[in-house]
Amino acid sequence: MRIADCTTFVIGNPPPHFGGRYFIVVKLTTDTGIVGYGEIYVATFGPHTLATMVADIADRLVIDADPNRIELLWRRMYSSGYSLRPDPTLVGIMSGVEMACWDIVGKDAGKPIADLLGGRVHDHIRTYTYLYPADGRPDVYTDATQAAEQAAFEVGRGFTAVKFDPAGPYTAFDGHQPSLDDIERSVAITSAIREAVGSKADLLFGTHGQFTAAGAIRLAHRLEPFDPLWFEEPTQPDQPEEMARVARQTSIPIATGERLTTITEFAALARHQAAAIWQPNLGRCGGLLAGKKIAAIAEAAGCQIAPHLYSGPILGAANIQLAATLPNLLMIEGIQDWSGFHADLLITPVQWDDGYVIPSREPGLGVELNEEVALAHPYPADGDLHLSMADTPVR
């Protein structure tokens, strides 16, 4: 069996854009007619530029490769051009290709990917969601009352953990000290959410690497009375030694990983004891096998895994297959209850019930892209990047 074709879909995610402005899905087809899907999580370049990069790598290394030899193909892509080091763009593309190979291998074997990665540990997987602005509450990131109402709504439909990031805008000039306004707003929103949900849900406080270690410690001490389950990415992601300073001086567990790539960068978290909860994004970290290796390193270091998802449902399905196999799984991120456009993009939507997903027992990823829907939602060539940040200092 050989890979005979590679196609990339750049899918526009309609308003309200939960999960990002677009999704980049790779489709590999073998000479035996088996189709595999994977999803890329790269925000550094425009998605159509990424599609050209995928075609370049596919033409040189993927077409005519054996999809069963995933480690070999991964190493050949990773060494392309003689960099052999973590590169978020290259490894993001590799992640999508790798994911699609696993989908093919699972379908060829007639088994879900989880069965090929050691088998299921979990039949139900706990999920969490951001407090997305919805249901008449557009200011959940700045208004404590609205944040509390949205949190109560999400808990009411089954979630036992909610994430929010009220600490102000993140900029090209992070990290900085939190302003007094940032601190007071963060405390007010965290307090209101805790009062609204009581002990029914964990609070997941995000910062997107906004602060210096000193600034993060200062904010963490103000948040400790509300007992968050985690304090996410308190410092820049490439500074594990600074993140470790924060971890040593707060009772709140530190979580990080959405911007890290390959086992090399995650292993640094273990060396520095920088975080107790690791959040690999399978569309950026290297794919499913890399995710399994990262989870093994975390297990040996006494850390838990909470796969990150600010992407589409193909990547979400990959998270589910990996998560089902992990003894050190904490939970996975969802885009609300996996409904809406995320469900429309799949022939059979992800099964979500009362805060949990049920891993599919279908072969491969367990889901199929609805290509008709994907093609009906193209993303414009002059559209914005998946994510953006302020390009001037915060005053």
N, C-alpha and C positions, 0 to 999 in steps of 0.2 A: 504494500500500500504506500502510495506517494502523494504528496500535496501537489495538486494540479492547478489550483487557482486561488488567488487572494483578492478579496474585495473589501473596501472600507466604506461604512455608512457614517456620514456626519449628520446626526439627527438633531433638529431643533427641538428643544424642550419648551412647550408653550407656557405662557404665563399661568401660574405665578412662578415658574422656573424652579420649583423645589427640586434640589439635586443638581442644580447648575443650569447654565444656558443651553448646553448641548451635551450629547453623548457620542462617543466615538467607538463604533463597534466594528471589529474585524471578523470577516467570514472566510474560513478556509474550506476548500472543497477538495476531496481526494479523487484519485483516478478511479476509485471504486464507487464514487457517488455519495460518500458520507460528508456531511456538512458539520463544521464546528464553529462556534461563536466565542469571541472573547471581547473584552472591553478595556480600553486604554484610559488612564487617568493622567493626563498631562495638561497643564494650564499655561505653560511657558510660551507656546506658539499658537497661532490660529489653527483651528481644527482641520482646515483644508490643507494647510502646510503639513500637518501631521499625517494626513492621508497620503501625501506625496512621499513623505519619509517612510511610511509603511510600505508603499510600492517599491521604493528603492531597496529596502532590506529584503522584502519578499523576492524581488527579482534576483538578487545576488545570493541569498542564503536559504530562503524558505521553500520556493518552488522546487519540486522534485525531492525534497527532504522526506524522510520517514517520520511521520508524526508520533510514532511510538518512542523514538529516541529523543525524548524531551530534554534531558540533561545535556546531551551532545549538541543539540540545536541551540540551546540556551548559551552554552559556552562559546559557540561559534559566533552568535550574534553579539555577545558581550565583548568579545575580543576584536570585533570589527573595527578597523582603523587604528588598532593598537592603543586603546585607552585603558581598558581593563581596570576601571574604577567606577564607583557609583556615579551615574549620570541620569538624572530624573527623566529626561526626554527619551534617551535610548532605552532605558530599562522600562519605562512606561510602554513603549511600543513592543518591546520584548514580552511584557506581561500580557498584553492582549493576544499576541501570537501564541504564547505558551498556554494560556487559558483555552484558546480554540483547539490546540492540540489535545489537551486533556478531554475536551468535549468529544472530539473525534474518537479518542482511545476508549472512552466510556461507552460511546454508542457502538463501536466495533465489538466491544466485549459484552454488550448488553447489560452493563452495570452502571449505577451512579458513581460519580467520581469519588464520593466518600468511601465506597467499598474498596476502591483501589488505593486509598491513602491510609489504610489501616482499619477501616470500618467505623460505623457509627458508635459514638459514645453517648450522643444525645438524640433522642427522638423528638424533643421539643426544644427550641432555642429561644431564650429570652431576648427581647429586642428593646431598644430605646429610640426615641425620636427627639429632634430639635423642637423647640417651641416656635414653630413657623408662624408668621403672621397670618391668621386665618380666622374665620367665623366672627368677623366684625372687630377683630383685635389687631390692627395693623402696626401698633407700636409696642409689641411685646418686648422689644429689646431696650426700651427706654421708660416704659410706664409700668410701675410695680403692680398696679391693680390689674391691668390687662395681662401681664405675665402670669399672675396668680390664677386668673380666670382660665387662660389657655392651658396652664399646667393641670388644673382641676379637670378640664375637659379631657385631656389626654389620659389622665389617670382613670377617669370614669369609663373610658373605652378599653382599658386593660393594661396600659403601660405601667410598669413598675420602676421606671427611670426616665427622666426628662433632662435634656441638655439645653443650655442657654449661655449666651456670651454677652453680658451687658456692660463690659468694662471699657466701652468706647471703641472708636474706629482703629483698625490696624493700618499701619503706614509703611512706606518704604524706608522710614527712619527708625523703626523699632530696633532694639528695645529702649523704652523710656520709663521714667517714673510715672505711676498713675497719679493723675491729678486728684485733688480732694473731691471734685465732682464725680470722677470715675469711681472713687472708693465709696462715696455715699450712695450713688446710684446702684452699685453692685451689691452693697449691703442691704439696701431697701428692697431690691428685687429678690435677692436670695431669701431674705426674711419673709417676704410676702408669699413666696412659693412654698417655703417650708410650712408656714401657717396654713396654707390652702390644702396641701397634700398630707400633712402630718407624717406619720411613719409608713404611709402606703407606697411611697416612691422615693428612690434615691435621687439626689440632685447632682448633676454633672455640670461643673462650672468650666466654661471654655474661655481662653484668652487669645488664641492664635499667635502665641509667641511674642506678645506685645511688650513685655517688660524686661528690665534688667533683673538680675537675681535679687538685688536689694529691694527693688520695687515690688516684685512678686511676693517676697517674704512679707513685706508690709501689708499687702492686700490679703494674703492668705491668713494672717493672724486675725484680721477683721471678719473673715468668713468662717473660721473654725467653729464658733458657737452653733452654726446651723448644720454641721456635720455633713458636708458634701462627700459623696463617694469618691469624686476625683476633682483635681485641679489640673486642667488640661493645657499642655504646652505653655507653661508659665514663662519660659525664656525661648530664645531663638532655637530652632530645631537642630542646628549644627554645633551647639554648645552643650554637650551632655555634662561637662564638668560644672557649668553654671547651673544647669537644671538640678544637678546633684546637691548643690548648695541649698536650693530651695527645699528639696526633699528632706534634707537633714534638719530643717528648721520649721517644719509644719507637720501637724498631725494628719493633714489631708493627703491621701495618696496622690502621687503625681501620675498623669497619663500623657503619653506622647506617641507619635509614630506616623501620622498621616502624611508628613512631608519627607519621611525617610525612605531610602531605597537600598535594597540588597541586604543580605545577612551581615555585611560588614558594619553598616551604620547602626543596625539594631544591636549587634554584639557590644558596641560601645556603651549602650545603655546599661548592660550588665556589668561591664568593667567599672563604670563610674557609680553604679547603684543610683542611677538618675531617675528611674521611674518604676513604679510597681505594676502599672497597667500599660501594655503595649498595644498600639492601634495601627497595625499595618493596613495599607490599602492595597488590595491584590492587583489593582490596575497600575500600580506604581512601584511596588516593592520587588517585583520580579515574577509574580504569578503565584499559582497554587503551590508548587513544590517549594519555592522560596518561602511562602507563607508557612508551610509545614516546618521548614528548617528554623525559621524565626521563632515559631511557637515552641520548638524543642529547646532552643537556647533560653527562651523565657522560662520554660518549665524547670530547667536546671538551675536557673537563677532565682527561683521562687516567685516568678512574676506571672500575671494573667494576661490573656489576650481578649481584646475587644475590637474586632475588625471595623475599620472606618468605611463609611459610605457617604460620599456626596457626589453621586454618579447615577448611572442608569441601572436597570434591572438585570442586565446580563452580569455585571459586576456584583450586584446584590446576590444573584444566584450562586456565583462562585464563592462568595463569603459564606453562604449557608452550607455548601458542600464541605468546605474546609472546617468551619466551626463545628459541624456535627462530629468531627473526628478528634477534637481537642480535649484532653483531660483537664487542661488549665484554661478553658474558656470561661470568660466572665459573662459577656453578652455580645450582641452585634447591633450595629446601627441600622435603622431603617429610615425610609423617607415617609414619615407618618405611618399609615397602616398598609403600605404597599399597594394602594389603590390609585385611581386617577390615570395619568399618562403612563406611569410605570406599569400598570396592569394592561393598558391598551397595547403596549409594545410587545407583549408576550401572547403567544397562542393560548397558553394556560397560565394564569397569574400565579404568583407566589401565594401559598396558603398561609394566611395569618389569622390567628384566633386569640382574642383576649390577651394580647401582649406577647404572644409567642408565634414563631414560624415553625411549620412542620416540614422538615427536609423532604424534598421530592425523592421518590424511589424510581423515577424514570431514568433511563441511561444518560450518561454524560452529566452536563450541568443540571439536567432535569427541566429545562425550559427551552423554548424555541422563539427566536425573534420573529415577530410579525412583520415581515419585510414590506408588506403593502403599507402598513401604518408608518414604518420607518421612512419609506420613500415619499410618503405624502407630507412629511415634515422636514424638508431640507433646511439646513442652517445657512444663512446668507454668507457669501464670501467676505463681506465687509463687516460682519458681526463682531461684537466684543469678545474678549477672552472669557473662558469659563468662570473665572473669578478675577477680581481686581481689588486694588488697595489704593489708599490715598497717596498721591505722589508729592505731597508737601508735608512738612512737619506739622504735627498736631499742636495746637496752641491752647 
